[in-house]
């Protein structure tokens, strides 16, 4: 997961969301597991349904209104 988070902007944004959200923030290792599960779900959808990878759809379930902790 560490190389993926270092090289992929979209998955890094998902990881940062999980770590910095106000309600129920995850610890770093927990966020890595959550992003890994999301990666598996993306692979599954691409392989079984024949869909193309869509980065906006992948990030659509993350709501970033005012839920972030000020860093």
Secondary structure, DSSP 8 states (H G I E B T S, - for coil): -HHHHHH-HHHHHHHHHHHHBSSS---HHHHHHHHHHHHHHHHHHHHHH-----HHHHTTT---SS-B---
